[in-house]
Amino acid sequence: MSTVPKTHKNLLKCQCRKCPSYSTACKLKAMPGNTILLLGDMDKIHAETMFCAYEKSHCIEEEHGCICSKCELFKEYNLDKLYFCTVDGGK
């Protein structure tokens, strides 16, 4: 598995926010963090997104389906597992 760089370009490709496991509550909780990521230093902040580059979610507690394998980042960086949001592996 390749490491996914924490870049704005990759953030724009990220599909995490469209995942069925990503609840509305998580989306609302993540909004300020995602805004900061777009404006600031992406290495220092973990928002509730791009779990393959950062770490597992701090608010997703149940798996309700996974779309990681359909994400452009998954293919581009030869990722080999699913559910980055609930299993540490992004770091």
N, C-alpha and C positions, 0 to 999 in steps of 0.2 A: 504494500500500500504506500502510495506517495503522500507526502505532506502537502496539504492545501494551503497555499499562501493567503495570508490575511490582507487582501487587497480590496479596494473599492470595486474593481472590475469583477472580482469573484463574488462579492456581496450582491452585485446586480444580477448575477447568474443563479444565485442561491434560490432553491425551491422550498426551503424549510417552512416558510410561513404558509405554504399551500398544503402542507401535510395534514392528513386526517387526525394524526396524534396531537397536532398543535392546536390546542383549544382556544376558544375566544378569550378566555381569561388570560392565557399566556400571551396572546397577541396584544391585549391591552396593557399588560404588565411590561411588555418589551418595547412599547412605542418610544418612550424617551431614550432608551439605550440605543435603539436602531438609529434614531436621529443623531445622537452623539457620534455613533460610528461613521456616519456619512460626513460629519464635520471635523472629526478629530483623529486621534491616534488609535488605529484599529488593533494594535498589539497590546494595548493596556486595558481595553474594555471588552468584556464578554457580554454581548447582548443575546437575547433569546433568538438566535439565528446562526446560520453557518456552523452547525455543530461539528461537521467534519473537520473544520479548521480550529475550532476552539475546544470546547468540552461539552459534556452532556448538559441538558436543560436543567434549570433550577426550578422549573414549575411543571414540566410534563411528568406525570406520574403513571399514566397508563398508555400502553401501545394500542392504537386503533387503526393500524395500517401504516405502511411505509412507502414513500415515493423516492427514496434515496437513489435507487437504481435508474430512475428516469431523469435525474438531474444531470445537467451538462458537466458539473464539477466531478460527479461520480465517474463519468466516462473519461473526462480529460485527465484526471489524476489517478486513473486505474484503481479506484477504491474497491475493496473486496468484502465489505460487510454492510449490514443494514442497521437501522435504529441508532444512529450516532446521537440522537437526542436523549436516549435513555441509557446508553452504555458508553462509558468514557473511552475515548479512542481518538479524539480529535487532536490531542496534544502530542 
